[in-house]
């Protein structure tokens, strides 16, 4: 089974590393492929940069950094 997870973020620099780690430790065992899409609303705390660093560590992480805060609904669209 393949699974894709969309994670909208704003100022999640402190929590995104542990979330990604948990996802890959727990869910990766249950699926043959896990893709994660992080959509950052231009967080001033560096969330997108941290997510990109995590992408180098874990496979199949894509980061989209939006130019301004556009909200949760728009992130899912």
Jmol script that loads the backbone (N, CA, C; Angstrom):
load data "model"
ATOM      1  N   UNK A   1       0.836  -1.168   0.000  1.00  0.00           N
ATOM      2  CA  UNK A   1       0.000   0.000   0.000  1.00  0.00           C
ATOM      3  C   UNK A   1       0.891   1.245   0.000  1.00  0.00           C
ATOM      4  N   UNK A   2       0.427   2.275  -0.707  1.00  0.00           N
ATOM      5  CA  UNK A   2       1.120   3.556  -0.744  1.00  0.00           C
ATOM      6  C   UNK A   2       0.304   4.575   0.030  1.00  0.00           C
ATOM      7  N   UNK A   3       1.002   5.474   0.710  1.00  0.00           N
ATOM      8  CA  UNK A   3       0.330   6.475   1.526  1.00  0.00           C
ATOM      9  C   UNK A   3       1.009   7.823   1.327  1.00  0.00           C
ATOM     10  N   UNK A   4       0.192   8.865   1.150  1.00  0.00           N
ATOM     11  CA  UNK A   4       0.697  10.235   1.069  1.00  0.00           C
ATOM     12  C   UNK A   4       0.056  11.042   2.191  1.00  0.00           C
ATOM     13  N   UNK A   5       0.862  11.812   2.882  1.00  0.00           N
ATOM     14  CA  UNK A   5       0.377  12.634   3.985  1.00  0.00           C
ATOM     15  C   UNK A   5       0.696  14.086   3.674  1.00  0.00           C
ATOM     16  N   UNK A   6      -0.325  14.942   3.790  1.00  0.00           N
ATOM     17  CA  UNK A   6      -0.162  16.373   3.592  1.00  0.00           C
ATOM     18  C   UNK A   6      -0.130  17.040   4.961  1.00  0.00           C
ATOM     19  N   UNK A   7       0.918  17.838   5.201  1.00  0.00           N
ATOM     20  CA  UNK A   7       1.072  18.504   6.485  1.00  0.00           C
ATOM     21  C   UNK A   7       1.204  20.010   6.258  1.00  0.00           C
ATOM     22  N   UNK A   8       0.129  20.769   6.487  1.00  0.00           N
ATOM     23  CA  UNK A   8       0.244  22.224   6.427  1.00  0.00           C
ATOM     24  C   UNK A   8       0.969  22.715   7.687  1.00  0.00           C
ATOM     25  N   UNK A   9       1.880  23.663   7.537  1.00  0.00           N
ATOM     26  CA  UNK A   9       2.632  24.145   8.692  1.00  0.00           C
ATOM     27  C   UNK A   9       2.687  25.661   8.749  1.00  0.00           C
ATOM     28  N   UNK A  10       2.799  26.158   9.963  1.00  0.00           N
ATOM     29  CA  UNK A  10       3.104  27.558  10.231  1.00  0.00           C
ATOM     30  C   UNK A  10       3.727  27.616  11.622  1.00  0.00           C
ATOM     31  N   UNK A  11       4.965  28.024  11.673  1.00  0.00           N
ATOM     32  CA  UNK A  11       5.722  28.105  12.929  1.00  0.00           C
ATOM     33  C   UNK A  11       5.755  26.773  13.683  1.00  0.00           C
ATOM     34  N   UNK A  12       6.181  25.745  12.995  1.00  0.00           N
ATOM     35  CA  UNK A  12       6.281  24.406  13.596  1.00  0.00           C
ATOM     36  C   UNK A  12       7.728  23.913  13.666  1.00  0.00           C
ATOM     37  N   UNK A  13       8.673  24.847  13.736  1.00  0.00           N
ATOM     38  CA  UNK A  13      10.091  24.467  13.758  1.00  0.00           C
ATOM     39  C   UNK A  13      10.426  23.521  14.915  1.00  0.00           C
ATOM     40  N   UNK A  14       9.784  23.710  16.042  1.00  0.00           N
ATOM     41  CA  UNK A  14      10.074  22.877  17.209  1.00  0.00           C
ATOM     42  C   UNK A  14       9.433  21.498  17.122  1.00  0.00           C
ATOM     43  N   UNK A  15       8.305  21.377  16.413  1.00  0.00           N
ATOM     44  CA  UNK A  15       7.564  20.109  16.419  1.00  0.00           C
ATOM     45  C   UNK A  15       7.740  19.262  15.164  1.00  0.00           C
ATOM     46  N   UNK A  16       8.110  19.872  14.052  1.00  0.00           N
ATOM     47  CA  UNK A  16       8.167  19.117  12.789  1.00  0.00           C
ATOM     48  C   UNK A  16       9.205  17.984  12.817  1.00  0.00           C
ATOM     49  N   UNK A  17      10.381  18.157  13.426  1.00  0.00           N
ATOM     50  CA  UNK A  17      11.327  17.019  13.442  1.00  0.00           C
ATOM     51  C   UNK A  17      10.774  15.780  14.138  1.00  0.00           C
ATOM     52  N   UNK A  18      10.140  15.960  15.289  1.00  0.00           N
ATOM     53  CA  UNK A  18       9.623  14.789  16.006  1.00  0.00           C
ATOM     54  C   UNK A  18       8.432  14.171  15.268  1.00  0.00           C
ATOM     55  N   UNK A  19       7.592  14.993  14.652  1.00  0.00           N
ATOM     56  CA  UNK A  19       6.466  14.465  13.880  1.00  0.00           C
ATOM     57  C   UNK A  19       6.958  13.607  12.716  1.00  0.00           C
ATOM     58  N   UNK A  20       7.893  14.119  11.950  1.00  0.00           N
ATOM     59  CA  UNK A  20       8.415  13.372  10.795  1.00  0.00           C
ATOM     60  C   UNK A  20       9.092  12.088  11.257  1.00  0.00           C
ATOM     61  N   UNK A  21       9.867  12.175  12.321  1.00  0.00           N
ATOM     62  CA  UNK A  21      10.527  10.987  12.859  1.00  0.00           C
ATOM     63  C   UNK A  21       9.504   9.920  13.247  1.00  0.00           C
ATOM     64  N   UNK A  22       8.458  10.318  13.949  1.00  0.00           N
ATOM     65  CA  UNK A  22       7.416   9.376  14.362  1.00  0.00           C
ATOM     66  C   UNK A  22       6.703   8.764  13.152  1.00  0.00           C
ATOM     67  N   UNK A  23       6.409   9.582  12.162  1.00  0.00           N
ATOM     68  CA  UNK A  23       5.742   9.061  10.965  1.00  0.00           C
ATOM     69  C   UNK A  23       6.584   7.989  10.288  1.00  0.00           C
ATOM     70  N   UNK A  24       7.866   8.266  10.130  1.00  0.00           N
ATOM     71  CA  UNK A  24       8.712   7.281   9.459  1.00  0.00           C
ATOM     72  C   UNK A  24       8.977   6.058  10.320  1.00  0.00           C
ATOM     73  N   UNK A  25       9.019   6.215  11.625  1.00  0.00           N
ATOM     74  CA  UNK A  25       9.224   5.051  12.492  1.00  0.00           C
ATOM     75  C   UNK A  25       7.994   4.154  12.555  1.00  0.00           C
ATOM     76  N   UNK A  26       6.813   4.744  12.664  1.00  0.00           N
ATOM     77  CA  UNK A  26       5.592   3.965  12.878  1.00  0.00           C
ATOM     78  C   UNK A  26       4.872   3.593  11.578  1.00  0.00           C
ATOM     79  N   UNK A  27       4.612   4.559  10.741  1.00  0.00           N
ATOM     80  CA  UNK A  27       3.795   4.310   9.552  1.00  0.00           C
ATOM     81  C   UNK A  27       4.592   3.633   8.444  1.00  0.00           C
ATOM     82  N   UNK A  28       5.840   3.961   8.322  1.00  0.00           N
ATOM     83  CA  UNK A  28       6.666   3.377   7.254  1.00  0.00           C
ATOM     84  C   UNK A  28       6.686   1.849   7.344  1.00  0.00           C
ATOM     85  N   UNK A  29       6.527   1.302   8.525  1.00  0.00           N
ATOM     86  CA  UNK A  29       6.507  -0.152   8.700  1.00  0.00           C
ATOM     87  C   UNK A  29       5.237  -0.782   8.132  1.00  0.00           C
ATOM     88  N   UNK A  30       4.188   0.023   7.991  1.00  0.00           N
ATOM     89  CA  UNK A  30       2.890  -0.494   7.570  1.00  0.00           C
ATOM     90  C   UNK A  30       2.619  -0.353   6.076  1.00  0.00           C
ATOM     91  N   UNK A  31       3.398   0.469   5.400  1.00  0.00           N
ATOM     92  CA  UNK A  31       3.161   0.728   3.981  1.00  0.00           C
ATOM     93  C   UNK A  31       4.439   0.499   3.190  1.00  0.00           C
ATOM     94  N   UNK A  32       4.280   0.212   1.908  1.00  0.00           N
ATOM     95  CA  UNK A  32       5.472   0.009   1.084  1.00  0.00           C
ATOM     96  C   UNK A  32       6.090   1.329   0.649  1.00  0.00           C
ATOM     97  N   UNK A  33       5.261   2.382   0.592  1.00  0.00           N
ATOM     98  CA  UNK A  33       5.772   3.691   0.209  1.00  0.00           C
ATOM     99  C   UNK A  33       5.037   4.777   0.997  1.00  0.00           C
ATOM    100  N   UNK A  34       5.811   5.694   1.584  1.00  0.00           N
ATOM    101  CA  UNK A  34       5.264   6.810   2.340  1.00  0.00           C
ATOM    102  C   UNK A  34       5.806   8.101   1.751  1.00  0.00           C
ATOM    103  N   UNK A  35       4.916   8.939   1.252  1.00  0.00           N
ATOM    104  CA  UNK A  35       5.281  10.258   0.737  1.00  0.00           C
ATOM    105  C   UNK A  35       4.703  11.311   1.670  1.00  0.00           C
ATOM    106  N   UNK A  36       5.501  12.320   1.983  1.00  0.00           N
ATOM    107  CA  UNK A  36       5.039  13.407   2.837  1.00  0.00           C
ATOM    108  C   UNK A  36       5.192  14.716   2.084  1.00  0.00           C
ATOM    109  N   UNK A  37       4.113  15.495   2.069  1.00  0.00           N
ATOM    110  CA  UNK A  37       4.108  16.811   1.449  1.00  0.00           C
ATOM    111  C   UNK A  37       3.896  17.837   2.557  1.00  0.00           C
ATOM    112  N   UNK A  38       4.893  18.694   2.754  1.00  0.00           N
ATOM    113  CA  UNK A  38       4.808  19.745   3.756  1.00  0.00           C
ATOM    114  C   UNK A  38       4.559  21.057   3.026  1.00  0.00           C
ATOM    115  N   UNK A  39       3.465  21.713   3.394  1.00  0.00           N
ATOM    116  CA  UNK A  39       3.108  22.992   2.788  1.00  0.00           C
ATOM    117  C   UNK A  39       3.231  24.057   3.867  1.00  0.00           C
ATOM    118  N   UNK A  40       4.279  24.862   3.756  1.00  0.00           N
ATOM    119  CA  UNK A  40       4.555  25.860   4.779  1.00  0.00           C
ATOM    120  C   UNK A  40       4.051  27.231   4.349  1.00  0.00           C
ATOM    121  N   UNK A  41       3.377  27.909   5.261  1.00  0.00           N
ATOM    122  CA  UNK A  41       2.810  29.237   5.006  1.00  0.00           C
ATOM    123  C   UNK A  41       3.824  30.340   5.306  1.00  0.00           C
ATOM    124  N   UNK A  42       5.032  30.188   4.804  1.00  0.00           N
ATOM    125  CA  UNK A  42       6.088  31.196   4.969  1.00  0.00           C
ATOM    126  C   UNK A  42       6.368  31.482   6.447  1.00  0.00           C
ATOM    127  N   UNK A  43       6.585  30.424   7.201  1.00  0.00           N
ATOM    128  CA  UNK A  43       6.840  30.548   8.639  1.00  0.00           C
ATOM    129  C   UNK A  43       8.094  31.371   8.920  1.00  0.00           C
ATOM    130  N   UNK A  44       7.998  32.351   9.809  1.00  0.00           N
ATOM    131  CA  UNK A  44       9.184  33.140  10.135  1.00  0.00           C
ATOM    132  C   UNK A  44      10.189  32.399  11.026  1.00  0.00           C
ATOM    133  N   UNK A  45       9.808  31.252  11.567  1.00  0.00           N
ATOM    134  CA  UNK A  45      10.707  30.513  12.468  1.00  0.00           C
ATOM    135  C   UNK A  45      11.593  29.490  11.750  1.00  0.00           C
ATOM    136  N   UNK A  46      11.530  29.436  10.422  1.00  0.00           N
ATOM    137  CA  UNK A  46      12.400  28.528   9.676  1.00  0.00           C
ATOM    138  C   UNK A  46      11.862  27.122   9.502  1.00  0.00           C
ATOM    139  N   UNK A  47      10.577  26.927   9.662  1.00  0.00           N
ATOM    140  CA  UNK A  47       9.979  25.600   9.517  1.00  0.00           C
ATOM    141  C   UNK A  47      10.318  24.967   8.166  1.00  0.00           C
ATOM    142  N   UNK A  48      10.212  25.730   7.095  1.00  0.00           N
ATOM    143  CA  UNK A  48      10.471  25.178   5.760  1.00  0.00           C
ATOM    144  C   UNK A  48      11.922  24.717   5.619  1.00  0.00           C
ATOM    145  N   UNK A  49      12.865  25.467   6.165  1.00  0.00           N
ATOM    146  CA  UNK A  49      14.274  25.066   6.097  1.00  0.00           C
ATOM    147  C   UNK A  49      14.517  23.769   6.856  1.00  0.00           C
ATOM    148  N   UNK A  50      13.907  23.641   8.008  1.00  0.00           N
ATOM    149  CA  UNK A  50      14.046  22.415   8.799  1.00  0.00           C
ATOM    150  C   UNK A  50      13.421  21.247   8.047  1.00  0.00           C
ATOM    151  N   UNK A  51      12.273  21.478   7.434  1.00  0.00           N
ATOM    152  CA  UNK A  51      11.609  20.422   6.663  1.00  0.00           C
ATOM    153  C   UNK A  51      12.483  19.980   5.491  1.00  0.00           C
ATOM    154  N   UNK A  52      13.135  20.928   4.839  1.00  0.00           N
ATOM    155  CA  UNK A  52      14.047  20.560   3.731  1.00  0.00           C
ATOM    156  C   UNK A  52      15.222  19.724   4.238  1.00  0.00           C
ATOM    157  N   UNK A  53      15.752  20.080   5.397  1.00  0.00           N
ATOM    158  CA  UNK A  53      16.835  19.293   5.999  1.00  0.00           C
ATOM    159  C   UNK A  53      16.364  17.871   6.294  1.00  0.00           C
ATOM    160  N   UNK A  54      15.140  17.747   6.773  1.00  0.00           N
ATOM    161  CA  UNK A  54      14.571  16.424   7.037  1.00  0.00           C
ATOM    162  C   UNK A  54      14.405  15.648   5.733  1.00  0.00           C
ATOM    163  N   UNK A  55      14.104  16.354   4.646  1.00  0.00           N
ATOM    164  CA  UNK A  55      13.974  15.719   3.340  1.00  0.00           C
ATOM    165  C   UNK A  55      15.273  15.085   2.882  1.00  0.00           C
ATOM    166  N   UNK A  56      16.391  15.653   3.306  1.00  0.00           N
ATOM    167  CA  UNK A  56      17.686  15.062   2.970  1.00  0.00           C
ATOM    168  C   UNK A  56      17.937  13.789   3.779  1.00  0.00           C
ATOM    169  N   UNK A  57      17.354  13.731   4.961  1.00  0.00           N
ATOM    170  CA  UNK A  57      17.528  12.558   5.836  1.00  0.00           C
ATOM    171  C   UNK A  57      16.566  11.428   5.481  1.00  0.00           C
ATOM    172  N   UNK A  58      15.309  11.806   5.244  1.00  0.00           N
ATOM    173  CA  UNK A  58      14.280  10.816   4.939  1.00  0.00           C
ATOM    174  C   UNK A  58      13.908  10.919   3.464  1.00  0.00           C
ATOM    175  N   UNK A  59      13.582   9.809   2.878  1.00  0.00           N
ATOM    176  CA  UNK A  59      13.159   9.828   1.478  1.00  0.00           C
ATOM    177  C   UNK A  59      11.715  10.300   1.355  1.00  0.00           C
ATOM    178  N   UNK A  60      11.407  10.829   0.218  1.00  0.00           N
ATOM    179  CA  UNK A  60      10.022  11.155  -0.150  1.00  0.00           C
ATOM    180  C   UNK A  60       9.363  12.253   0.685  1.00  0.00           C
ATOM    181  N   UNK A  61      10.129  13.298   1.013  1.00  0.00           N
ATOM    182  CA  UNK A  61       9.552  14.485   1.628  1.00  0.00           C
ATOM    183  C   UNK A  61       9.661  15.614   0.621  1.00  0.00           C
ATOM    184  N   UNK A  62       8.530  16.242   0.330  1.00  0.00           N
ATOM    185  CA  UNK A  62       8.491  17.391  -0.561  1.00  0.00           C
ATOM    186  C   UNK A  62       8.036  18.595   0.248  1.00  0.00           C
ATOM    187  N   UNK A  63       8.716  19.724   0.059  1.00  0.00           N
ATOM    188  CA  UNK A  63       8.371  20.940   0.791  1.00  0.00           C
ATOM    189  C   UNK A  63       7.955  22.021  -0.202  1.00  0.00           C
ATOM    190  N   UNK A  64       6.792  22.583   0.051  1.00  0.00           N
ATOM    191  CA  UNK A  64       6.323  23.741  -0.707  1.00  0.00           C
ATOM    192  C   UNK A  64       6.254  24.899   0.275  1.00  0.00           C
ATOM    193  N   UNK A  65       7.014  25.951  -0.017  1.00  0.00           N
ATOM    194  CA  UNK A  65       6.986  27.131   0.845  1.00  0.00           C
ATOM    195  C   UNK A  65       6.245  28.235   0.114  1.00  0.00           C
ATOM    196  N   UNK A  66       5.106  28.604   0.662  1.00  0.00           N
ATOM    197  CA  UNK A  66       4.296  29.622   0.014  1.00  0.00           C
ATOM    198  C   UNK A  66       4.833  31.005   0.366  1.00  0.00           C
ATOM    199  N   UNK A  67       4.639  31.984  -0.525  1.00  0.00           N
ATOM    200  CA  UNK A  67       5.246  33.307  -0.332  1.00  0.00           C
ATOM    201  C   UNK A  67       4.629  34.136   0.796  1.00  0.00           C
ATOM    202  N   UNK A  68       3.431  33.756   1.231  1.00  0.00           N
ATOM    203  CA  UNK A  68       2.780  34.477   2.321  1.00  0.00           C
ATOM    204  C   UNK A  68       1.810  33.532   3.021  1.00  0.00           C
ATOM    205  N   UNK A  69       1.320  33.957   4.159  1.00  0.00           N
ATOM    206  CA  UNK A  69       0.365  33.150   4.905  1.00  0.00           C
ATOM    207  C   UNK A  69      -0.968  33.152   4.160  1.00  0.00           C
ATOM    208  N   UNK A  70      -1.412  31.950   3.762  1.00  0.00           N
ATOM    209  CA  UNK A  70      -2.628  31.822   2.967  1.00  0.00           C
ATOM    210  C   UNK A  70      -3.685  30.972   3.660  1.00  0.00           C
ATOM    211  N   UNK A  71      -3.363  30.373   4.783  1.00  0.00           N
ATOM    212  CA  UNK A  71      -4.355  29.643   5.554  1.00  0.00           C
ATOM    213  C   UNK A  71      -4.382  28.145   5.325  1.00  0.00           C
ATOM    214  N   UNK A  72      -5.035  27.470   6.255  1.00  0.00           N
ATOM    215  CA  UNK A  72      -5.107  26.007   6.259  1.00  0.00           C
ATOM    216  C   UNK A  72      -5.888  25.454   5.072  1.00  0.00           C
ATOM    217  N   UNK A  73      -7.056  26.001   4.799  1.00  0.00           N
ATOM    218  CA  UNK A  73      -7.878  25.502   3.694  1.00  0.00           C
ATOM    219  C   UNK A  73      -7.154  25.587   2.375  1.00  0.00           C
ATOM    220  N   UNK A  74      -6.483  26.697   2.132  1.00  0.00           N
ATOM    221  CA  UNK A  74      -5.743  26.869   0.886  1.00  0.00           C
ATOM    222  C   UNK A  74      -4.569  25.881   0.798  1.00  0.00           C
ATOM    223  N   UNK A  75      -3.992  25.540   1.921  1.00  0.00           N
ATOM    224  CA  UNK A  75      -2.891  24.571   1.918  1.00  0.00           C
ATOM    225  C   UNK A  75      -3.367  23.199   1.445  1.00  0.00           C
ATOM    226  N   UNK A  76      -4.547  22.784   1.901  1.00  0.00           N
ATOM    227  CA  UNK A  76      -5.077  21.500   1.484  1.00  0.00           C
ATOM    228  C   UNK A  76      -5.506  21.500   0.025  1.00  0.00           C
ATOM    229  N   UNK A  77      -5.983  22.649  -0.461  1.00  0.00           N
ATOM    230  CA  UNK A  77      -6.397  22.726  -1.871  1.00  0.00           C
ATOM    231  C   UNK A  77      -5.192  22.598  -2.746  1.00  0.00           C
TER     232      UNK A  77
END
end "model"
wireframe off; spacefill off
backbone 0.3
color backbone group
